[in-house]
Amino acid sequence: MRAPRTSKQRGNPEAHSRRIVRVCGGGWTDWRKPRFSGARSTHGGYSAMDLSTQKEQFSIAYIHALSAVAGLKLDRYSIDDDSIDVLLSRAGRRSPHLSLQLKCSSNIDLKPDHFSFRIKLKNYDDLRRKTMVPRILAVLHVPEALDDWLSENSDHILLRHRAYWVSLLGEVEINATKPEDWQEKKITVRVPRSNLLNPARLGMMMDNIERTDAI
C-alpha cells in the first residue's frame, strides 16, 4: 500500500506536478530541467510537453493557418521516414501537391539577406532528390521566450515571428562515411530571407506546380 502524502508533499507544487506525470504513465519529471518549457510559460502553468514537441506543434499550426488562408488542404504523415512532415494540396484540374519538412527554432542569426540553418544529413539528402511531389524545407523563426510565440486581444491573434522556405532540389550529394552519419551529421543550408512563406507564396507555388510540376 502506498504511504499517505504528508502535509509538506500536499503543499509542494513540484511534488504535485511530478505526481501528475506519474499517474499519466510517465516517469518522475524534474521541471527544473531546461528541456521542459512549462516553467517558462505563464499561459497555462506547468506543462509536461517537451519544448521540441511544442515547437513541432506550433510550426504545424502556423503552416495550417497559412494553408487555410491560401485555400489549401493540409495532411500530416503518421510516420516520418522520408523527411516530410505535412503535405499540402489543392483541388483542381491537376490537383497540385507540395511536401514540406518543418523546422522551428529561436536560435537563428538573421543576416541582411539570408540565414544559415543546420539539418540532419538524412533530411538534406531526402530534400535534395527529385521526387514526384516537389519538396521544400520550411523554417519557422520563433522568439526565445515561449510566451512571445502567440499573443491575442479582442481584435487579433498574433503568431511570431515568420516562416521562410528553401528548395534543396539538385544540391550536391554528400555521402555518409558511416551509418550513424545519416542521423548525427549536420549539414548547413543557406535560407534566403526573401523566401517568406505566406498564403500568397503558397498559392504561387501551387500555380507553378499545376503548370510545370515544379515550384
C-alpha positions as CSV (number, residue, x, y, z in Angstrom):
1,M,0.0,0.0,0.0
2,R,1.3,3.4,-0.9
3,A,2.2,5.7,2.1
4,P,-0.2,8.6,2.6
5,R,1.1,12.0,1.4
6,T,2.5,14.3,4.1
7,S,1.3,17.9,4.5
8,K,4.6,19.0,3.1
9,Q,4.1,17.0,0.0
10,R,0.5,18.3,-0.4
11,G,1.7,21.8,-0.3
12,N,4.6,21.3,-2.7
13,P,3.8,22.3,-6.3
14,E,6.8,20.4,-7.6
15,A,5.7,17.2,-5.9
16,H,2.2,17.7,-7.2
17,S,3.4,18.2,-10.8
18,R,5.6,15.1,-10.5
19,R,2.6,13.0,-9.3
20,I,0.6,14.1,-12.3
21,V,3.2,12.9,-14.8
22,R,3.4,9.5,-12.9
23,V,-0.3,9.0,-13.0
24,C,-0.4,9.7,-16.7
25,G,2.1,7.0,-17.3
26,G,5.4,8.9,-17.4
27,G,8.4,8.8,-15.1
28,W,9.2,11.3,-12.4
29,T,9.9,14.7,-14.1
30,D,12.2,17.4,-12.8
31,W,10.6,20.6,-14.0
32,R,13.8,22.4,-13.5
33,K,15.4,20.7,-16.4
34,P,15.6,23.2,-19.3
35,R,14.2,20.7,-21.9
36,F,10.8,21.3,-20.3
37,S,9.2,24.6,-21.1
38,G,6.4,24.7,-18.5
39,A,8.5,26.7,-16.0
40,R,8.9,29.5,-18.5
41,S,5.3,29.8,-19.6
42,T,2.6,31.9,-17.9
43,H,-0.2,30.8,-20.3
44,G,-1.2,27.5,-18.6
45,G,1.1,26.8,-15.6
46,Y,3.2,23.7,-15.7
47,S,3.4,21.7,-19.0
48,A,4.6,18.2,-19.4
49,M,5.3,18.7,-23.1
50,D,8.9,18.8,-24.2
51,L,10.0,22.1,-25.8
52,S,10.9,20.5,-29.0
53,T,7.5,19.0,-29.3
54,Q,5.9,22.4,-28.6
55,K,8.0,23.8,-31.5
56,E,6.8,20.9,-33.7
57,Q,3.2,21.5,-32.9
58,F,3.5,25.3,-33.3
59,S,5.1,25.0,-36.7
60,I,2.3,22.7,-37.9
61,A,-0.3,25.2,-36.5
62,Y,1.5,28.1,-38.3
63,I,1.6,26.3,-41.6
64,H,-2.0,25.1,-41.2
65,A,-3.1,28.8,-40.7
66,L,-1.2,29.9,-43.9
67,S,-2.7,26.9,-45.8
68,A,-6.3,27.7,-44.7
69,V,-6.0,31.3,-45.9
70,A,-4.5,30.1,-49.2
71,G,-7.3,27.6,-49.7
72,L,-5.1,24.5,-49.4
73,K,-5.7,21.2,-47.6
74,L,-3.1,20.0,-45.1
75,D,-2.4,16.4,-44.3
76,R,0.0,15.1,-41.7
77,Y,2.1,12.0,-42.0
78,S,1.8,9.5,-39.2
79,I,5.3,8.1,-40.0
80,D,8.2,10.4,-40.7
81,D,10.6,8.2,-42.6
82,D,11.0,10.4,-45.7
83,S,11.8,13.8,-44.1
84,I,8.3,15.1,-44.8
85,D,6.0,16.4,-42.1
86,V,3.0,17.8,-44.0
87,L,1.5,17.5,-47.4
88,L,-0.3,20.5,-49.0
89,S,-2.8,20.0,-51.8
90,R,-5.3,22.0,-53.8
91,A,-8.4,20.7,-55.7
92,G,-8.3,21.4,-59.4
93,R,-7.7,20.0,-62.8
94,R,-4.4,18.5,-61.9
95,S,-4.6,18.7,-58.1
96,P,-1.1,20.0,-57.3
97,H,0.7,18.8,-54.2
98,L,3.6,20.1,-52.2
99,S,5.6,18.4,-49.4
100,L,7.1,20.2,-46.5
101,Q,9.8,19.4,-44.0
102,L,9.1,21.7,-41.0
103,K,11.7,23.1,-38.6
104,C,11.2,25.6,-35.8
105,S,13.9,27.5,-33.9
106,S,14.6,30.6,-31.9
107,N,18.4,30.3,-32.4
108,I,18.6,31.9,-35.8
109,D,21.2,34.5,-36.7
110,L,19.5,36.7,-39.3
111,K,21.9,38.2,-41.8
112,P,20.7,41.1,-44.1
113,D,19.8,38.7,-47.0
114,H,19.9,35.2,-45.5
115,F,20.5,32.9,-42.5
116,S,22.2,29.6,-42.1
117,F,20.3,26.6,-40.7
118,R,21.6,23.1,-39.9
119,I,19.7,20.0,-40.7
120,K,20.5,16.3,-40.4
121,L,22.2,14.7,-43.4
122,K,19.3,12.4,-43.9
123,N,16.9,15.4,-44.2
124,Y,19.3,17.1,-46.6
125,D,19.6,14.0,-48.8
126,D,15.8,13.4,-48.8
127,L,15.0,17.0,-49.7
128,R,17.6,17.4,-52.5
129,R,16.4,14.4,-54.5
130,K,14.0,14.8,-57.4
131,T,10.6,13.3,-56.4
132,M,7.2,13.1,-58.0
133,V,5.9,15.7,-55.5
134,P,8.0,18.8,-55.1
135,R,9.6,19.4,-51.6
136,I,10.7,22.4,-49.6
137,L,12.3,23.0,-46.2
138,A,10.2,25.4,-44.1
139,V,11.9,27.1,-41.2
140,L,9.8,28.9,-38.6
141,H,11.6,31.6,-36.6
142,V,10.1,32.0,-33.1
143,P,11.1,34.2,-30.1
144,E,13.2,32.8,-27.4
145,A,10.5,33.2,-24.8
146,L,7.6,30.8,-25.2
147,D,5.1,33.4,-24.0
148,D,6.1,35.6,-27.0
149,W,5.1,33.0,-29.6
150,L,1.5,33.9,-29.5
151,S,-0.5,36.9,-28.2
152,E,-4.1,37.9,-28.6
153,N,-6.6,40.5,-27.7
154,S,-10.2,41.4,-28.6
155,D,-9.4,42.0,-32.3
156,H,-6.5,39.8,-33.3
157,I,-4.3,36.8,-32.7
158,L,-0.6,37.3,-33.4
159,L,1.8,34.5,-34.2
160,R,5.6,35.3,-34.1
161,H,7.8,35.6,-36.0
162,R,8.0,34.4,-39.6
163,A,8.5,31.3,-41.7
164,Y,11.0,31.0,-44.5
165,W,11.4,28.3,-47.2
166,V,14.1,26.9,-49.4
167,S,14.2,24.2,-52.1
168,L,17.2,21.9,-51.9
169,L,16.4,20.2,-55.2
170,G,19.6,19.4,-57.1
171,E,22.0,20.3,-54.3
172,V,25.3,18.4,-54.3
173,E,25.2,14.9,-52.9
174,I,27.0,14.4,-49.5
175,N,27.8,10.8,-48.7
176,A,27.8,9.3,-45.2
177,T,31.1,7.7,-44.1
178,K,29.3,5.5,-41.6
179,P,25.7,4.6,-41.0
180,E,25.2,6.8,-38.0
181,D,26.1,9.9,-40.0
182,W,22.6,9.9,-41.6
183,Q,21.1,10.9,-38.2
184,E,24.1,12.5,-36.4
185,K,25.9,14.5,-39.1
186,K,24.5,18.1,-39.7
187,I,24.6,20.0,-43.0
188,T,24.4,23.8,-43.1
189,V,22.0,25.2,-45.7
190,R,21.5,28.8,-46.7
191,V,18.0,30.2,-46.5
192,P,17.2,33.5,-48.3
193,R,15.3,36.0,-46.2
194,S,13.4,37.0,-49.3
195,N,11.8,33.5,-49.3
196,L,9.0,34.4,-46.9
197,L,6.4,31.7,-46.6
198,N,2.9,33.2,-46.7
199,P,-0.5,32.5,-48.3
200,A,0.3,34.3,-51.5
201,R,3.6,32.5,-51.9
202,L,1.9,29.1,-51.3
203,G,-0.7,30.0,-53.9
204,M,2.1,30.9,-56.4
205,M,3.9,27.6,-55.7
206,M,0.7,25.6,-56.4
207,D,0.1,27.5,-59.6
208,N,3.6,26.7,-60.8
209,I,3.3,23.0,-59.8
210,E,0.0,22.7,-61.6
211,R,1.5,24.2,-64.8
212,T,5.0,22.7,-64.7
213,D,5.2,20.1,-61.9
214,A,7.9,22.3,-60.2
215,I,7.9,25.1,-57.7
